[in-house]
Amino acid sequence: MPGNQVLKLEVNEKVLALAHLPPALEGLSLVHLSDLHFSGRVDRDYFLSVVKLANELQGDLLALTGDICDVARYVEWIPTRLAGWKAAWESFSCWETTI
């Protein structure tokens, strides 16, 4: 489809200087995934490759935001497809369905 970016994966690196950042957080890295759009249009293996790439970035923290799921029946894919996502710091998952 013209203009469709469904398979476009973009990696951007940003370095931020934050005033008054506690010394314990100096050098903290965040891996942020957004707009995954679980809809069934993209094979499950695509999301496994996204997780693999995210893990290669070796972030201290992970964030998943944005348009995560477009079709309710694919909500069940989310925990299994993103289960291998790793961060240096401990993490927790919270899934809230608002479809």
C-alpha positions as CSV (number, residue, x, y, z in Angstrom):
1,M,0.0,0.0,0.0
2,P,1.4,3.4,-0.9
3,G,2.6,5.2,2.2
4,N,2.3,2.2,4.4
5,Q,5.1,1.9,6.9
6,V,4.0,-1.3,8.6
7,L,7.4,-3.0,8.2
8,K,9.5,0.0,8.7
9,L,11.7,-0.3,11.8
10,E,13.5,2.8,12.8
11,V,16.3,3.0,15.4
12,N,17.1,6.5,16.8
13,E,19.7,7.2,19.4
14,K,19.3,10.3,21.5
15,V,21.6,11.6,24.2
16,L,20.0,13.9,26.7
17,A,21.5,16.2,29.3
18,L,19.2,16.5,32.3
19,A,19.8,19.1,35.0
20,H,19.8,17.8,38.5
21,L,19.9,14.1,37.5
22,P,20.9,11.9,40.4
23,P,24.4,10.5,40.0
24,A,23.0,6.9,40.2
25,L,21.1,7.6,36.9
26,E,24.1,9.0,35.0
27,G,24.5,7.1,31.8
28,L,21.1,5.4,32.0
29,S,19.9,4.0,28.7
30,L,16.3,3.5,27.7
31,V,15.0,1.3,24.9
32,H,11.6,2.5,23.7
33,L,9.3,0.7,21.4
34,S,6.2,2.4,20.0
35,D,3.5,1.8,17.5
36,L,3.8,-2.0,17.1
37,H,0.2,-2.2,15.9
38,F,-0.5,-5.9,16.6
39,S,-3.2,-6.4,13.9
40,G,-2.4,-9.8,12.3
41,R,-1.1,-8.0,9.2
42,V,2.4,-8.7,10.2
43,D,3.7,-12.2,11.1
44,R,4.4,-13.0,14.7
45,D,8.1,-13.6,13.8
46,Y,8.5,-10.0,12.9
47,F,7.9,-9.0,16.5
48,L,10.5,-11.6,17.6
49,S,13.0,-9.8,15.4
50,V,12.0,-6.5,16.9
51,V,12.7,-7.9,20.4
52,K,16.0,-9.3,19.3
53,L,17.1,-5.9,18.0
54,A,15.9,-4.2,21.1
55,N,17.9,-6.6,23.2
56,E,21.0,-5.9,21.2
57,L,20.7,-2.3,22.2
58,Q,21.2,-3.4,25.8
59,G,19.1,-0.8,27.5
60,D,18.9,-0.3,31.3
61,L,15.1,0.3,31.0
62,L,12.5,-0.7,28.5
63,A,9.4,1.1,27.6
64,L,6.5,0.0,25.4
65,T,4.1,2.8,24.4
66,G,1.9,4.0,21.6
67,D,-0.4,2.1,19.4
68,I,0.3,-1.4,20.6
69,C,-2.7,-3.5,19.5
70,D,-5.2,-2.7,16.7
71,V,-7.3,-5.9,16.8
72,A,-8.6,-7.3,20.0
73,R,-7.9,-11.0,19.2
74,Y,-4.2,-10.2,18.9
75,V,-3.8,-8.9,22.4
76,E,-2.9,-12.5,23.4
77,W,0.2,-12.2,21.1
78,I,1.7,-9.4,23.2
79,P,3.1,-11.2,26.2
80,T,4.4,-14.2,24.1
81,R,5.9,-12.1,21.4
82,L,7.6,-9.6,23.7
83,A,8.5,-12.1,26.5
84,G,12.2,-12.2,25.6
85,W,12.7,-8.5,26.0
86,K,15.5,-7.9,28.5
87,A,16.7,-4.9,30.5
88,A,19.6,-4.5,32.9
89,W,17.2,-3.3,35.6
90,E,14.4,-5.3,37.0
91,S,11.1,-4.9,35.2
92,F,7.4,-5.6,35.4
93,S,4.7,-5.8,32.8
94,C,1.2,-4.3,33.0
95,W,-1.2,-5.0,30.2
96,E,-4.4,-3.0,30.1
97,T,-6.8,-3.6,27.2
98,T,-8.6,-0.5,25.9
99,I,-9.8,-1.8,22.5
